[in-house]
Amino acid sequence: MSDSDNKGLSRRQFIGTAGGVLGAAAAGAYVFNQMDFNKPPISNDTPLPPSTFSVKHIESDVLVIGSGMAGLFAAVKAHDAGAKVTMVSKGRLGSSGLTPFAKGIFSYDKNTSNMSIDQFVAKVSESAIQSNNPVFTRQLAEHSKARVEELKEWGFFDSPLYNESFSRPINERAIPLHQRVMITHLIKENGRVVGASGFSLDKPNLIHFKAKTVVLCSGSGGFKPSGFPVCDLTHDGTIMAYKIGAKVTGKEWNDGHPGSAKNSGSSYDNWHGQVEEKPSITGADIHHDLGVDINYQAYKIGPPITMGPPMGPPGKNSQQQAQMAQAKGGPFVPAAFRQRSAPPPPPPQKEGGILALFSGKKPGGGPPPGMGGEQVGGSSAGMAIHKSEGLTPINETGLSTIPGLYAAGDALGSHMSGGIYAQIGSSLAGSAVQGAIAGEAAAQASQNTPSVSVNADRLREIEQEIFAPLKRKRGYSPAWVTQVLQGIMIPNFVLYIKKERLLQAALAYVEELKEHHVPMLIANDLHKLRLAHETENMIITAEMKLKASIMRKESRCSHYRLDYPEIDHKNWQAWINIYQDENGNMAFEKQPFGSWAKAIS
């Protein structure tokens, strides 16, 4: 071998490198030979045995699970309608889930808007390619201003932190609030929900909540990706509801938020310009944004993708337009939303963060937070478009297919804007609107519902299921299983740019995790116990996403199939519902657009 064959290494460097490799191999062989294979395997000798847990029972009319924007309004309106309310949250009031990130809130004012409510609904439907539920779209416009006015009274717009403003109405009404409690089970008796169970994340307390009605405001979730503030949301509410028989919808859609390639794993570095700003109000301006366009570009021409403000008229953002032209094809964008101009810039005091994202203004002289420069995908992997996934509603109040169980916000698959982002600030406003409506409906329903005793044997079963990871002597850590799941699901060519062969391959891995690894998850403290239950929820969510993506044999909005790249108006004017059949297997059905699902009898 000549020196030139060593690709720039000198002979001395090459010999030194080779020697280092041989040395490492020898060291590895030495370690291997020193291993004692007669030693017993390490067991999970937990310092937190289940016998140390205390068990509490709490009873109310309405139980609200979650303390974000939807949970706030659900609790307040249920209380104001005369119900005894209990609120429980895995995090802290107004500071968990996506609340620290959500800073733009939509408010429709018929006196100042340039479009009527009918026009607003029609335009959202056009952007969503009919995948939205117009009942919830209209509900957003009709009620958003009233919710924003209440938030003003509570001081919501005075600080970037929500805890203080959220605490005011909760404290004024003396609504019991249980924070840092992970709910793992919904309880069903005689065909209806009657409560929920979970454990404290701070001390060994197990709590059974008994209620006449339950409102799930537990948010959406993902696969704990890096670079986006969704890491503590794992679809807990959705999977709990699915396990007691509720129908779930919207799992094939994908959120397309990118992250900055610089410090890509840091959510704060990506988004602190938005996290630190005070909330602001947005008006009616319909978009077709944050689908999987840049995922397609990266797939076709390779990363990195450079991104600036949203597409303007021809000649602007030429680098971004050149990337799209080079990629060719890809997700369909309705004609009215192609190469549109950005909305007028907001007043100077409101620039930055969420408004800068869509106005083209750059806070502090730099790009909008998380959305400028070289991009990486997968930062919100596992999350769908806001309001497009969650429990399937049977009416406009957010009542699920399980009697007594309501949902609101990102826990409700309302399809408020369908499978695409159509209105900036609608997610936060939609959570407020839906939470208020669901809370009031749950309170009214509780007045006509007699208290139901919970089967003691069922409670003991739930306790054993909660404690199972603590009791196992051998198994897999939830952190490792989560890493395996991320490796399966987050690749661009699995989750975003789909084709059946790869979806089926990923599904085989996920089913293996569900069948073999979930029953072997172990924990030895409260934090790992939380992780174990979250990991199971993410694995079931992954199965749902893969199977729903295989089933929808078309491309529409944020669901893109390389093998079915066109919209299929003949066969797919429908949402997909997921539920358990009589044998406990995951089953699927189409629900035609414009119809309601039926309650489970």
Secondary structure, DSSP 8 states (H G I E B T S, - for coil): --GGGGTT--HHHHHHHHHHHHHHHHHHHHHHHH--TTS-------SS-GGG-EEEEEEEEEEEE--SHHHHHHHHHHHHTT--EEEEESS-TTTSTTTTT--EEE---TTT-SS-HHHHHHHHHHHTTT-S-HHHHHHHHHHHHHHHHHHHHTTGGG-S--HHHHHHHHHHTT--EEESEEEEEEEEETTEEEEEEEEESSSSEEEEEEEEEEEE----B-S--SSSS-TT-B-HHHHHHHHTT--EE-TT------EESTTTT-HHHHHHHHHTS--EEE---EEEESSSHHHHHHHHH-S-EEE-SS--STTSSHHHHHHHHHH-S-S---GGGSS--------GGG-SHHHHHHH---GGGS--TTSSEEEES-TTTT--STTSSEE--SSTT-B-SSTTEEE-GGGB---SSTTSEEETTHHHHHHHHHHHHHHHHHHHHHHT-------HHHHHHHHHHHHHHHH-SS-B-HHHHHHHHHHHH-SHHHHTEE-HHHHHHHHHHHHHIIIIIGGGB--SSHHHHHHHHHHHHHHHHHHHHHHHHHH--S-BTTBEESSS-S--TTT-SEEEEEEE-TTS-EEEEEEETT-------
